[in-house]
Structures are given as structure tokens and as C-alpha cells.
Amino acid sequence: MLLSVVAVLLAGGVAAGSLWAGGGGNAPEPETGPKIRQVAVVKTDMSGVREMEGTLGYDSVRTIRGAGEGVVTWLPKQGATVTRGEQLYRVDERPTVVFYGSTPLYRRLDTPGSVGRDIRVVADNLKAAGYDIGQQPAVGTVVQQRAPVDQQTSADAGPPTATGADRETAEPGSGPPPSAQGDDAGQETGAGQPAEDRTGAGQSSTPARQAKVKEGDGVLTESLMAAIKRWQKSVDIEPTGILESSDVVVTRSAVRVSDVSAQTGDAAANDLLSVSATTKSVRIPVETLDLGTIKAGQKVTVILPDGTETGGEVATIGTTIKANQEGESGAGVPKINVTVSVDDAEAVKDIDAAPVQARFEGETRKGVLAVPVGALLALREGGYAVRLAEGRAAEGRSTGGRLVPVDTGMFARGLVEISGEGVAEGMKVEATA
């Protein structure tokens, strides 16, 4: 990264007439070129502090789209905070409620013995809300999946069957062990036969299945379905024990309503509103060449629009490279978003969104020798040198003094740390004006 910075600075004209094959000698002065001035090598403290522009706002904005048919009958106000168990919106007066987790409800939960991470979300949230969900089968347990509840209800209306009593007493998460299922355990019953009703009149035509509980899975047991019924009654949903995918919106934590795009009376199957996390952070588009100076956990000072400062630190460094659009600062330059968390939420409580400055604390070097970056000359064989100022530069042009090879260190605020044989504090060198 540092070499690239130097290359940009040298592109202004210094390098054009000052590339040398060795560490000494003179050459004819170019007719035109940048103005030259004499500067002294100084001993100073250098710091890698940098300031960049960013935007303060709420984290993780997400658009919520309604599912299924129906009409929107209630929406929250912009700026409202919605926590676990609270309704986010209503369709046909049926509430859609917030649950916490990482897996959305992607199916209708109506089949006892179903296994999945979405069921774990339901179980965890009902348990957190104080509902008794019973014992969940352990990882590695093989469970028997029974017919969906709707089909069981139909079967109950028909003539009794030999399996009716079992259906009333068996826990869906405690089906017969694999050894009791014959050689076809873990597969559909009646293997090799058509999938029509093979169990007798009034019974489900859905083949029985088995599933093994994996890490992170939940099981739709009778106890959990009973808890769902009790919860449904408390939130004014018909207590069927069946959850529709539209009954729940899964978020990682409490959300803030950042925008409401629908109105009551609109069709539900559209974008309804946008939500975000309730915490704020600063998003900073950083040029890819500057990423080498930024580390996760690095301390940052956030300068607010009124000039006050608050602390923060680098929370995440993105992995997607984007070029700014036309009209933006540094259009076309590859950049990556860096997110800075804010230590003191109270300091930004009255700001929903605003441009801010982020000051990145960097390495500090004490008592080093430094010159302006414009004093560096790139050598053909690689590396850099400075040109000694022999006498006074005439008319702002180089005096053609001797080149002294140098090693470079930290770059900060237009200065570069240098070292090397013969480099000393106070020596005069040439630099671009």
C-alpha cells in the first residue's frame, strides 16, 4: 500500500526527470518540471492517525414482505421498537409476530414428528416466553413423523381403525426404534408400492417417514404443539397448534421500524415495511489500498456533526469490493465497507442518520527522521533516494546534487520516515514545492 501512495505522489512530475541508475552523478536539468524547494531532514514523532468520512445509522436494514393472500389491517409506526412475541403487522386481523433466531419459518408446521432448525426457533421462543414445551428429543434420536393434523382430524371422523388408539397415545418424538421397523427403517413404509392409501379406509394417504435429530434441530412433538395452541390463544390466533409460515417473522434480536412502505388495505403479498437493528454504527467506505492500516478491534474516534467526539472500534471489515457510483466522492475507486461500532449509545441517541468523521488510531513512532513525501525519488533498480541540496536552488529548479539511497518507514500526514547511511537530522534535501 505504501508504495502505491508514493507512486501516486511521484506521478506529479518529480520522477519524470529524476530516475537514476545509481546513487550519484548529475544530469541535464529538464526545461520544464515541478518547482523545487529545499527542506531539512527533521527528527519528529509520527502517528498513523487517519480521518475518513462515514455515515452513522442503524444496523442491518431489512425489507419485510408479506406472505400469502389477504389484506393488511394494521401496521406499526415508523421508529417503533418490536421485541420478541410482539406483533409486527396484521393481515386479515391475524397478527404476524417477531421471534428471535437465525432460521425463518419456511413451511407450514402441521405434521407431528417434523424435524428442523425452524422448529427449534419456535421451541426456543415459546420456552423463553414461559411456555412449557415438554422434553425435546436428544441429538441422534430417530423420530417417527405422523400424518398432518388436518388429515388426522379427517381420519377421526371416519370409522375407527386399529391404529387409532396408538395415534392418541404415541408421542411423535418417541416412535419405535429403527430395529422395530425392519430393513427399511428410515425410509417410507410400503417401499416398492404406490404411494396411495395402503393403510385402510379413513387413514392418511401420506407415507410414514422417519428422521434423525441433528445438532440445532427441533422436533414438533405433541407437547410443543400444545404449547403452540396456548401461545396462539394469547396472541389472538385461532388455537389450532398449526403454525403458518406467515405467522412469524424471525429476527436476530429486537428490531426498529425504519420505514413503512404499505398502507392498511393494501394486498399483503408486497413489501410492507423495513426494519433494522436497534443499535447504531458507522459505515465507512474505505479504499482497498488503505485496508492494510485497519484491523478488527482497532480503536476509532467518531466525530459527530456538532463536533463532539465519542469512542468506537472496528466491528467488521467487509469482503465485497464496490466502486463508488458517479457523483460520489472518489467515483470508480474500489472500496470496501468498514463498520465501526459506537461505544456510548447515549452519545448518538438523538441521531437517526448523519454524516460523521471517523479518526482511526494508528501506530506511533517516536524520534524518527522524516522528510516530505515529495522528497522521495524512485530509482530504476528499485528503492528510493533523496537528492542533497547543494547550494540554493536556482529559479525553483534542482541543483543536481548527489543522490542518497534511503529506506522508507511510516507514511503520515505528508511525511515519510527515512533511514540509511549518511542520513542525519538537519541535512538539506530537495523536495517538490
C-alpha positions in Angstrom: 0.0 0.0 0.0 2.8 2.5 0.9 4.5 2.0 -2.4 1.3 2.8 -4.2 0.9 6.0 -2.2 4.4 7.1 -3.2 3.8 6.2 -6.8 0.8 8.5 -6.9 2.7 11.3 -5.4 5.6 10.9 -7.7 3.4 10.9 -10.7 3.2 14.6 -10.5 6.5 15.1 -12.3 9.3 14.5 -9.9 10.0 11.0 -11.1 9.8 12.0 -14.7 13.1 13.8 -14.7 14.8 12.3 -11.7 15.1 8.5 -12.2 18.7 7.4 -11.8 20.6 4.2 -12.2 22.8 4.7 -9.2 23.5 6.8 -6.2 25.3 9.7 -7.7 26.1 11.8 -10.8 24.5 14.7 -12.5 22.2 15.1 -15.4 20.9 17.9 -17.5 18.0 19.8 -15.9 14.7 19.4 -17.7 13.4 22.5 -19.4 10.1 22.2 -17.5 9.0 20.4 -14.3 7.7 20.9 -10.8 9.1 23.7 -8.6 11.8 22.5 -6.3 12.4 23.7 -2.7 15.0 22.9 0.0 13.9 21.1 3.1 15.7 19.8 6.2 15.5 16.2 7.5 13.8 16.5 10.8 13.6 14.3 13.9 9.9 14.0 14.9 7.2 11.8 16.3 4.9 10.3 13.7 1.5 8.9 14.1 -0.6 6.8 11.7 -3.9 8.6 12.6 -6.2 9.0 9.7 -9.7 10.6 9.3 -12.3 9.2 6.9 -15.9 10.1 6.1 -18.6 7.8 7.1 -22.4 7.6 7.8 -23.9 7.0 11.2 -27.1 4.9 11.1 -29.0 1.8 12.3 -27.5 -1.6 11.6 -28.8 -4.4 9.3 -31.7 -2.8 7.4 -34.1 -5.4 6.0 -37.3 -5.2 4.0 -40.2 -7.3 5.2 -42.5 -8.7 2.5 -45.9 -10.1 3.3 -46.7 -13.8 2.6 -49.8 -15.3 1.1 -53.1 -13.7 0.3 -55.0 -11.2 2.4 -55.3 -7.5 3.2 -53.1 -5.5 5.5 -55.2 -4.4 8.5 -52.5 -3.0 10.9 -49.0 -1.6 10.6 -46.6 -0.2 13.3 -45.4 3.4 13.3 -42.0 4.4 11.9 -39.4 4.4 14.7 -41.3 1.8 16.8 -39.3 -1.0 18.5 -40.7 -4.5 18.3 -39.4 -7.2 20.6 -39.9 -11.0 20.9 -43.5 -12.0 21.0 -44.9 -8.7 19.8 -46.8 -8.2 16.6 -45.1 -6.6 13.6 -48.1 -6.3 11.4 -51.6 -7.8 10.9 -53.2 -9.4 7.8 -56.9 -10.0 7.8 -56.6 -9.2 11.5 -54.2 -12.2 12.0 -51.0 -11.0 13.7 -47.5 -11.7 12.4 -45.3 -11.9 15.5 -41.5 -11.5 16.0 -39.5 -14.5 17.1 -35.7 -14.4 17.7 -33.4 -16.8 15.8 -31.4 -17.3 12.6 -33.7 -19.7 10.6 -37.0 -18.3 9.2 -40.2 -20.4 9.2 -40.2 -21.7 5.6 -43.1 -24.2 5.8 -46.4 -24.9 7.5 -45.8 -26.6 10.8 -48.7 -29.1 10.9 -47.0 -32.5 11.0 -46.2 -34.1 14.3 -42.7 -35.6 14.3 -41.3 -33.0 11.8 -37.7 -32.1 12.4 -35.8 -29.0 11.6 -34.0 -25.8 12.6 -37.1 -23.7 12.1 -38.9 -25.9 14.7 -36.0 -25.2 17.1 -36.7 -21.5 16.7 -40.3 -22.0 17.7 -39.4 -24.2 20.7 -36.8 -21.8 21.9 -39.0 -18.7 21.7 -42.0 -20.3 23.4 -39.8 -21.6 26.1 -38.3 -18.1 26.6 -41.8 -16.7 26.8 -42.5 -19.1 29.7 -44.5 -21.9 27.9 -44.0 -25.5 28.9 -42.9 -27.2 25.7 -42.1 -30.6 27.2 -38.9 -32.6 26.6 -37.3 -32.2 23.2 -35.7 -35.4 21.7 -31.9 -35.5 22.0 -29.5 -35.3 19.1 -29.3 -38.6 17.3 -32.8 -39.7 18.2 -34.8 -41.2 15.4 -38.4 -39.9 15.4 -41.5 -41.1 13.6 -43.3 -38.5 11.5 -47.0 -38.9 11.6 -49.8 -37.6 9.3 -50.5 -33.8 9.3 -53.0 -32.7 11.9 -55.7 -31.8 9.3 -55.5 -35.4 7.9 -55.7 -36.8 11.4 -58.9 -34.8 12.1 -60.4 -36.2 8.9 -59.4 -39.7 9.9 -61.0 -39.3 13.4 -64.4 -38.6 11.7 -64.3 -41.9 9.8 -64.6 -45.4 11.2 -62.2 -46.4 14.0 -59.0 -48.1 12.9 -56.6 -50.5 14.5 -54.1 -47.7 14.8 -56.5 -45.1 16.3 -55.5 -45.7 19.9 -51.8 -45.6 19.1 -52.4 -42.2 17.3 -53.9 -40.8 20.5 -51.2 -42.0 22.9 -47.9 -42.1 21.0 -45.6 -39.1 21.3 -44.4 -38.1 17.8 -40.8 -37.7 19.1 -40.7 -41.2 20.5 -41.6 -43.5 17.6 -40.4 -47.1 17.5 -36.7 -47.7 17.3 -35.1 -48.5 13.9 -34.7 -52.1 14.9 -38.5 -52.4 15.1 -39.0 -51.1 11.6 -37.4 -53.9 9.7 -34.8 -53.5 7.0 -36.5 -50.4 5.6 -36.0 -48.2 8.8 -35.5 -44.6 7.9 -37.5 -44.8 4.6 -41.1 -44.6 3.6 -43.2 -47.6 4.7 -44.5 -49.8 1.9 -41.3 -49.4 -0.1 -41.8 -50.5 -3.7 -45.6 -49.9 -3.6 -47.5 -47.0 -4.9 -48.0 -44.0 -2.6 -51.8 -44.3 -2.5 -53.7 -45.2 0.7 -52.3 -48.6 1.8 -53.4 -48.5 5.5 -57.2 -48.8 5.2 -60.2 -46.6 4.9 -60.1 -43.3 6.8 -56.3 -43.3 7.4 -53.9 -40.8 5.9 -52.5 -41.5 2.4 -49.2 -39.8 3.4 -46.5 -42.5 3.8 -44.9 -42.7 7.2 -41.4 -41.3 7.5 -38.6 -41.3 10.0 -35.9 -38.6 10.6 -32.9 -38.4 12.8 -32.4 -35.3 15.0 -29.3 -33.3 14.2 -27.5 -30.6 16.1 -29.6 -27.5 16.1 -32.8 -29.3 15.2 -36.2 -29.1 17.0 -39.0 -31.7 16.9 -42.7 -30.9 16.6 -43.8 -33.0 19.5 -47.3 -33.2 20.9 -46.1 -31.2 23.9 -44.7 -28.4 21.6 -47.9 -28.3 19.6 -49.9 -28.0 22.8 -47.7 -25.0 23.8 -48.3 -23.5 20.3 -52.0 -23.7 21.0 -51.7 -21.9 24.3 -49.5 -19.2 22.7 -51.9 -18.8 19.8 -54.8 -18.1 22.2 -52.7 -15.5 24.0 -51.9 -13.6 20.7 -55.5 -13.8 19.3 -54.8 -16.6 16.7 -57.2 -19.5 16.4 -55.6 -22.2 18.7 -55.0 -25.0 16.2 -51.5 -25.9 17.1 -50.6 -25.4 13.5 -48.2 -22.5 12.6 -48.3 -20.9 9.2 -45.0 -19.5 7.8 -46.7 -16.1 7.7 -47.4 -16.2 11.5 -43.8 -15.4 12.4 -41.0 -13.1 11.3 -37.7 -14.3 12.6 -35.1 -11.7 13.5 -31.8 -11.9 15.4 -33.0 -9.6 18.1 -35.3 -6.7 18.7 -35.9 -4.6 15.6 -36.7 -0.9 14.9 -39.2 0.0 12.2 -37.1 2.2 9.9 -39.7 2.7 7.2 -43.4 1.8 6.5 -44.0 1.4 2.8 -47.5 -0.1 2.8 -50.9 1.2 3.9 -53.8 -0.6 5.6 -56.0 -2.0 2.9 -53.0 -3.0 0.6 -52.5 -6.5 -0.6 -50.4 -8.5 1.9 -48.1 -10.0 -0.7 -46.0 -6.9 -1.2 -43.2 -5.0 0.6 -44.8 -3.8 3.8 -42.0 -2.2 5.9 -38.3 -2.1 6.6 -36.7 -2.9 9.9 -33.2 -2.6 11.3 -31.3 -3.5 14.5 -31.9 -1.1 17.4 -28.2 -0.4 17.6 -26.3 2.2 15.6 -22.9 2.0 13.9 -20.8 4.0 11.4 -20.4 2.6 7.8 -17.2 3.8 6.1 -16.3 3.1 2.5 -12.5 2.5 2.6 -10.3 2.4 -0.4 -8.8 -1.1 -0.8 -5.3 0.3 -0.7 -5.9 1.7 2.8 -7.2 -1.6 4.3 -3.8 -2.6 5.4 -3.8 0.0 8.1 -7.2 -1.1 9.5 -7.7 -4.1 11.8 -10.8 -5.6 13.5 -11.0 -4.3 17.1 -9.0 -1.2 16.3 -9.9 1.9 18.3 -11.7 4.7 16.4 -12.9 8.2 17.4 -16.2 9.2 15.9 -16.6 12.9 15.3 -20.3 13.8 15.3 -21.9 16.7 13.3 -21.9 19.0 16.3 -18.2 18.5 16.8 -18.4 16.3 19.8 -16.5 13.0 19.9 -17.3 9.5 21.1 -15.3 6.3 21.1 -15.8 3.2 18.9 -14.0 0.3 17.4 -13.8 -1.6 14.1 -16.5 -4.2 14.3 -16.4 -5.8 10.8 -14.4 -5.4 7.6 -16.4 -6.2 4.5 -15.4 -8.7 1.8 -17.3 -7.2 -1.1 -15.4 -4.7 -3.2 -17.5 -2.0 -4.8 -16.7 1.1 -6.9 -18.5 4.3 -5.9 -21.1 5.5 -8.3 -20.9 8.6 -10.5 -21.3 11.7 -8.4 -19.9 10.2 -5.2 -16.6 11.0 -3.8 -13.8 9.0 -5.4 -16.1 7.6 -8.1 -14.7 4.4 -9.7 -12.2 3.8 -6.9 -12.5 0.2 -5.4 -13.8 0.4 -1.9 -14.8 -2.0 1.0 -17.3 -1.1 3.7 -15.8 -1.0 7.2 -18.3 -1.0 10.1 -17.4 0.8 13.4 -19.5 0.2 16.5 -20.2 3.1 18.9 -19.2 2.6 22.5 -21.7 5.1 24.0 -25.2 4.6 22.7 -26.3 7.7 24.7 -24.0 9.9 22.7 -25.9 9.2 19.4 -29.4 8.6 20.8 -30.8 11.7 19.2 -29.3 11.0 15.7 -31.1 8.5 13.3 -28.6 9.1 10.5 -25.9 11.6 9.8 -22.5 12.0 8.0 -19.6 11.8 10.5 -15.9 11.6 10.6 -14.0 8.6 11.8 -10.5 9.0 13.2 -8.5 5.8 13.1 -5.8 5.5 15.7 -2.6 4.1 14.2 1.0 3.2 15.1 3.1 5.9 16.7 6.8 6.2 16.1 8.9 8.4 18.4 12.0 10.4 17.4 12.3 9.2 13.7 13.9 11.1 10.8 11.4 12.3 8.3 11.1 14.4 5.1 8.1 15.4 3.0 6.9 12.6 0.7 7.7 14.9 -2.3 11.5 14.5 -1.5 11.5 10.8 -2.4 12.9 9.8 -5.8 12.2 6.3 -7.2 15.4 4.5 -8.5 15.4 2.4 -11.7 16.9 -0.6 -9.9 14.3 -0.3 -7.1 14.1 1.5 -3.8 14.2 5.2 -3.1 16.6 8.1 -2.7 16.7 11.7 -1.7 18.7 14.4 -3.5 21.1 16.5 -1.4 20.6 20.2 -1.9 24.0 21.7 -3.0 23.7 25.4 -2.6 20.5 27.3 -3.2 18.0 26.0 -5.8 18.0 28.5 -8.7 14.6 29.6 -10.0 12.9 26.7 -8.3 14.9 24.1 -10.2 17.1 21.2 -8.9 20.8 21.9 -8.3 21.6 18.3 -9.4 23.0 17.3 -6.0 24.1 13.8 -5.0 21.5 11.1 -4.5 21.5 9.3 -1.2 19.6 5.9 -1.1 17.1 5.6 1.8 14.9 3.1 3.4 11.3 4.2 4.0 9.1 3.6 7.1 5.9 5.1 8.2 3.9 7.5 6.0 1.7 10.0 7.8 0.3 13.4 7.0 2.5 14.1 4.0 5.7 13.0 5.7 7.7 9.8 5.3 10.1 8.2 7.7 13.6 7.6 6.2 16.8 6.0 7.3 20.1 5.0 5.7 23.8 5.6 5.7 24.6 9.3 5.7 21.1 10.4 6.6 21.1 12.8 9.5 18.9 15.4 11.2 19.3 18.8 9.6 20.7 17.7 6.3 19.2 19.7 3.3 17.4 17.8 0.6 15.3 18.8 -2.4 11.5 18.3 -2.5 8.7 19.3 -4.8 7.3 22.7 -3.9 
